[in-house]
Amino acid sequence: MKDLIAKRYVKALLDGRDLNSATAVYNDLKTISSAFKEEKFISIISSSEVDNSSKVELIISFVENCSDELKNLIKLLGTKKRIDLIPDIVKVLEGQISRMNNTYTGVVYTNKELKAKYVSSIEDQFSKKFDVKLSLSQNVCDYDGIKVDIDSLGVEISFSKQRLKSQMINHILKAV
């Protein structure tokens, strides 16, 4: 539900903007969004004892030279009691700017760290396949295989050892 509401705010925010101004607003909102990682900030924002205008002023104070559009957005969010949507708005805005830029980011999940050359090869192949600029980062975890996740493109490709084993067993059983 929050995602749908955030999409409407982003649509209104990007209406008539070029890439540079959209990126500037995104960077300012990203700065504000980083405050949502702090427990004290969240307790202030969610507190009913602090009035909305004080919350809005606090948020605006995080950004130097805050534009009028951004101030109006934050005031509107404060009036509608939707300040907690800022991280969701940043996430949706990041995806929209990626589309405008034709630049995407993704993650490669493996249980062993891959060489930079191999990750670069995967980037090149996917860039050619989807005709985009792509940058991948690695996440070494307990995934038994390899998985490439490009969330903003809606692409997830995986190869699992366990799945391969089960498919081979099924294929052999069908052949018998």
N, C-alpha and C positions, 0 to 999 in steps of 0.2 A: 504494500500500500504506500509506504513512504517513497518507494522508487517511482511510482506513478506521479505522485505529487511533485517530487524533485524534477521529473522530466518536464512538467509544465512550467516550473520556474526557470529551468534552463532554456526552454524554448523561447520564453519571453525575454530572457536575458540576452540570448544570441540573436534575436530578431534585428536584422539590419546592421549587424556588426561584421567587421572584417576579422581576419585571423589574428592580427596583432592586438587589437583591442580586446578580443575574446581571451587571448592568452594572458593579457595583463589582468583582467578580471579573475581569471582562473588562478593565477599566481597569488593574488591578494586573498582569494577565498581559501586557497590551500594553506596559507599562513594562518588564517583564522581557524581552519579545520584542525591544524596541529594542536591547538589548545584543548581540543576535545579528548586528548589522550591523558590529560591531567585530571585527577580525581577532584581536586579543589575547584577547578573551573566547572566541572560537571555539576558539583553540588551547588555552586552559585547559580548556574543557569536553570537548574531544576527546582531551586528554592522558591517557595511561594512568598517568602518574606521580602525578597528583593523585587522591586517593581520593574516592569518591562523596559522603561526608558533607561534605567540604570544598567540593565543587561545589554541594551543596544549600545549605549555609550562605552561600556567595557569592551565590547566586541569591536567597535569602530576604532578604539584606541590601539588595537593590535597592528593596524595598517597605517604606515606613514603616507601622507598625501592621498587619503582615501577619496576615490572619485564619487561624484554625486549619485551616479547610478548604483554603485555598491552601497552607499549610505542608504539610499531609498530601499534597496532590496533588504538590507538588514533591518531597517525600520518596519518594513512590511512584514517580515518574518516575526519580528517582535510583537507587532500588533496582532497577528494571527496566532501567536504562541506556537510558532514553528521554528524557533531558533535551533532546535535539535536536528533540523533537516540539513544544516550546513554541510556536514560530512557526506551526506547522500547527494547533495547538489554538486559537490566537488567531484564525486565519483562519476556522475552522469556527465558533467561538464568536461571531464578529462576524456571520456569516450567520444564526445562530440568534437572536441578539438583534434583528437586523433583522426577522426574521419575527415575533418577539414584539411588536415596536414597530410593525410594518407600515411601516417607513421603510427605503428602499433608496437606494443611491448608484450612479451610473453614470458612464461616460466618453463624450464625443463626440469622435471622431477626425476631423480635417479637415486640409487642407493650408493653410488660411488661418484666422486667428482670426475667430470669429463674434462678433457683437454680443451683449451680455448679454441684450437683449430677445428675440433669436432663440432663445438657449439656454433662456431662461425659458419661451418658447412651447413648445419641445419637451418640457420638464419637465411643463408643464401637460397637454399632450396625452397623454403616457404615463401620468401620474398618473390621469387620467380613465379611460384605457383599461384599466389594470391595477388600479384602485381601491386605490392605495397612495400614500404620501408619497415623492416622489422628488427627489433633488438630483443634478444633473449637473455635471461638471467638463469642461473642454476639454483636449484633447491635440492640439497642432498638430504634425503629422508629415507624412510624404510620401504619405499616403493620398490617391489621386486620386478624390475623391468625399466622401461623408459616411457615418460609421458610428456608431451608438449601441450601446453595450455595457453592459448591466445584468447583470453576472455573477451576483449573488446571486439574481436572478429567473430566470436562464437565458435571457435575451433578448439577441439580437444582430440588429440591423437595419442593412442597409447599402445604399447606392446608389453604384455605381461608374460612372464615365464609360466606362471600357473595356468593362464588361459591357453597358451600354446600347448601345454601338456594335455589339458582336458580335450582340446580339439583334436589332437593326434590320437588320443585314446578313442574318442568317438568315431573318428575316421577308420581306425583299424577295426573297431567292432562292427561298423557297417560293412566293411569289406569282407568280413568273415561270414 
